[in-house]
Amino acid sequence: MGGAKKEVIVCRCEEITIDEIREWIDRGCDTINELKRILRVGMGPCQGRGCHDIILRELSRWLGTPIDQIEAGTVRPPVKPIKTGLLASEGGEPAWSGKTGQTS
């Protein structure tokens, strides 16, 4: 076990550690959108549901700013992962029946 430092993964989708986030905050990234552009945090399959609040808290702590005064960042649809077929559906039913050339 010794003195090895354990990495704390904040964004599991992109495998970004708390140390990486802190490094980029130290370099001057003071918004979640800047961290997203550089590290891709919040851009994986969970769309930030697993890491967004942790990153906001870290920004708040490192910047000495109350969390409610930190911009929450841009959310791009779909906010939740959905099946592509549902986007093209009418009335909640998939528009494609699964057979080539046939629609419901």
Beta strands, then each sheet from edge to edge (+ up, - down):
strand 1: 9-11
strand 2: 16-17
sheet 1: 1+ 2-
end
